[in-house]
Amino acid sequence: MRKDLGVQPAVFPMPVLMVAAYNENGVVNVMNAAWGMVCGHDKIALFLDEDHKTTKNIKAVKAFTVSIADKEHMDAADFFGIATGNKMPDKFAKTGYHAEKSAYVNAPVITEFPAALECELAEIIDTENMYAIVGIIKNVSADEKVIAENGKIDPLKLNALIFDQFQYGYYVATEKAGQAWDAGKALMKAAQEK
């Protein structure tokens, strides 16, 4: 039997994304964001509050990176969500983490995280119901340890954190359940035969 739980952001899984940008003085700021998703082959949308320090930096500098947080660096990933750059402007430095300037955009790549999307600001969507930062992905860089033999990122090697909005936990996907565009072929064949 189903039970009504009321209004809540009940989507699982959610990514654990590290959004990084320089401020106008070249200081790195990073925030933890779960509300983000690709919105095209070469675009990503981040649903952020416009009051975040990182959002202000993205607006000023017109570039940002989005790293995928992994289990190994969960403590810093969570810290980047707890601490606000508006009150702690040196929060990135306090972690001891490292950043390298992207060769593609004016934004920092956090070297500890295994994969990063390097983005140029495309637009900001500001309506009554949504505030979104849309970026054009100029490059994806990844640590060799998470790249499969086919030259693409291996999700099982990535050990990416998944955020749970129900209990506020972090999880890791550790098993491949099937192959996309293959798991439903039998149902497709049966549907076409009817």
C-alpha positions as CSV (number, residue, x, y, z in Angstrom):
1,M,0.0,0.0,0.0
2,R,1.3,3.5,-0.9
3,K,1.5,6.2,1.7
4,D,1.4,10.0,1.0
5,L,4.6,11.7,2.1
6,G,3.8,15.3,1.1
7,V,5.9,17.6,-1.0
8,Q,9.6,16.9,-1.1
9,P,12.4,16.7,-3.6
10,A,12.0,12.9,-3.9
11,V,14.4,12.1,-6.7
12,F,17.1,9.4,-6.3
13,P,19.9,9.2,-7.2
14,M,21.2,12.7,-7.3
15,P,24.8,13.5,-8.3
16,V,27.3,15.0,-5.9
17,L,28.8,17.8,-8.0
18,M,31.6,20.1,-7.1
19,V,31.1,23.4,-8.8
20,A,34.2,25.5,-8.9
21,A,35.0,29.0,-10.1
22,Y,37.5,31.8,-9.6
23,N,36.4,35.1,-8.1
24,E,37.5,38.3,-9.8
25,N,40.9,38.1,-7.9
26,G,41.6,34.5,-9.0
27,V,40.7,32.9,-5.7
28,V,39.1,29.4,-6.0
29,N,35.7,28.7,-4.5
30,V,34.0,25.4,-4.6
31,M,30.4,24.4,-3.7
32,N,28.6,21.0,-3.4
33,A,25.6,20.9,-5.6
34,A,23.2,18.0,-6.1
35,W,20.7,19.8,-8.4
36,G,22.5,19.6,-11.7
37,M,22.2,17.6,-14.9
38,V,23.4,17.5,-18.5
39,C,20.8,19.3,-20.7
40,G,22.3,18.6,-24.1
41,H,25.2,16.7,-25.6
42,D,27.5,19.6,-24.8
43,K,25.6,21.5,-22.0
44,I,25.0,21.2,-18.3
45,A,22.4,23.0,-16.2
46,L,23.0,23.7,-12.5
47,F,20.0,24.7,-10.4
48,L,21.7,26.9,-7.8
49,D,20.6,29.8,-5.6
50,E,21.8,33.1,-7.0
51,D,23.1,34.1,-3.5
52,H,25.9,31.4,-3.5
53,K,29.4,32.8,-3.7
54,T,30.2,30.3,-6.5
55,T,27.1,31.6,-8.4
56,K,28.4,35.2,-8.0
57,N,31.8,34.1,-9.2
58,I,30.4,32.3,-12.3
59,K,28.4,35.4,-13.2
60,A,31.6,37.6,-12.9
61,V,34.1,35.3,-14.6
62,K,31.8,33.5,-17.1
63,A,33.3,30.1,-16.6
64,F,33.2,27.2,-14.1
65,T,34.1,23.5,-13.7
66,V,31.9,20.7,-12.5
67,S,33.8,17.8,-10.8
68,I,32.3,14.5,-9.9
69,A,32.8,13.8,-6.2
70,D,34.0,10.4,-5.3
71,K,34.0,8.3,-2.1
72,E,37.7,8.8,-1.4
73,H,37.1,12.6,-1.1
74,M,33.7,12.5,0.6
75,D,34.9,14.6,3.6
76,A,36.0,17.5,1.5
77,A,32.9,17.2,-0.8
78,D,30.7,17.5,2.2
79,F,32.7,20.3,3.7
80,F,32.2,22.3,0.4
81,G,28.5,21.9,1.0
82,I,28.6,22.9,4.7
83,A,30.9,25.9,4.5
84,T,29.7,28.9,2.5
85,G,32.1,31.1,0.6
86,N,30.1,34.1,1.5
87,K,31.3,33.7,5.2
88,M,34.5,31.7,4.6
89,P,36.2,33.1,1.5
90,D,39.2,30.8,1.9
91,K,37.3,27.6,2.4
92,F,39.0,25.9,-0.6
93,A,42.5,26.7,0.9
94,K,41.4,25.3,4.3
95,T,41.0,21.8,2.7
96,G,44.6,21.6,1.4
97,Y,43.2,20.6,-2.0
98,H,44.8,21.7,-5.2
99,A,43.5,23.4,-8.3
100,E,44.9,23.8,-11.8
101,K,43.6,26.3,-14.3
102,S,41.7,24.7,-17.1
103,A,43.3,24.9,-20.5
104,Y,39.9,25.5,-22.0
105,V,38.1,28.0,-19.8
106,N,39.0,30.5,-17.0
107,A,38.1,28.1,-14.2
108,P,39.9,25.8,-11.7
109,V,40.0,22.0,-12.1
110,I,40.2,20.5,-8.6
111,T,42.9,17.8,-9.0
112,E,41.7,15.5,-6.2
113,F,38.4,14.8,-7.8
114,P,38.6,12.1,-10.6
115,A,36.6,13.8,-13.4
116,A,35.7,17.4,-14.4
117,L,33.6,19.1,-16.9
118,E,35.2,22.4,-18.0
119,C,32.5,24.9,-18.9
120,E,31.9,28.3,-20.3
121,L,28.8,30.2,-19.1
122,A,26.1,30.0,-21.8
123,E,23.2,31.7,-20.0
124,I,21.4,32.2,-16.8
125,I,17.8,31.3,-16.7
126,D,15.9,33.4,-14.1
127,T,12.2,32.8,-13.9
128,E,9.5,32.7,-11.2
129,N,10.1,28.9,-10.9
130,M,13.7,28.4,-11.8
131,Y,17.2,29.8,-11.5
132,A,19.6,27.9,-13.6
133,I,23.2,28.3,-14.8
134,V,23.7,26.7,-18.2
135,G,27.2,26.0,-19.3
136,I,28.7,24.8,-22.5
137,I,31.1,21.9,-21.9
138,K,34.4,22.7,-23.6
139,N,36.3,19.7,-22.3
140,V,36.0,16.7,-19.9
141,S,39.2,15.7,-18.1
142,A,39.6,12.6,-16.0
143,D,42.3,10.9,-14.0
144,E,43.7,7.9,-15.9
145,K,42.7,5.6,-13.1
146,V,39.0,6.0,-13.9
147,I,39.4,5.6,-17.7
148,A,38.4,2.3,-19.3
149,E,40.3,0.6,-22.1
150,N,37.9,2.2,-24.6
151,G,39.1,5.7,-23.6
152,K,35.8,6.6,-21.8
153,I,35.2,7.0,-18.0
154,D,34.3,3.7,-16.3
155,P,31.5,4.4,-13.8
156,L,32.7,1.6,-11.5
157,K,36.2,3.0,-11.3
158,L,34.9,6.5,-10.8
159,N,33.4,5.5,-7.4
160,A,31.1,8.5,-7.7
161,L,29.1,9.7,-4.7
162,I,25.3,9.7,-5.0
163,F,23.2,12.0,-2.8
164,D,20.0,10.7,-1.2
165,Q,17.5,13.4,-0.5
166,F,15.3,11.1,1.6
167,Q,17.8,10.4,4.5
168,Y,20.6,12.8,3.4
169,G,23.1,10.1,2.9
170,Y,25.9,9.5,0.4
171,Y,26.1,6.3,-1.5
172,V,28.2,4.7,-4.2
173,A,27.1,2.7,-7.2
174,T,29.1,-0.5,-7.2
175,E,27.3,-2.8,-9.6
176,K,26.4,-2.6,-13.3
177,A,22.8,-3.8,-13.6
178,G,22.4,-3.9,-17.4
179,Q,23.2,-2.3,-20.7
180,A,21.3,0.7,-21.9
181,W,19.5,0.3,-25.2
182,D,19.7,-3.4,-24.7
183,A,17.9,-4.3,-21.5
184,G,14.5,-3.4,-23.0
185,K,14.9,-5.1,-26.5
186,A,12.7,-8.1,-25.7
187,L,9.9,-5.7,-24.6
188,M,10.4,-3.7,-27.8
189,K,10.3,-6.7,-30.0
190,A,7.1,-7.9,-28.2
191,A,5.5,-4.5,-28.6
192,Q,6.3,-4.3,-32.3
193,E,4.7,-7.8,-32.8
194,K,1.4,-6.8,-31.3
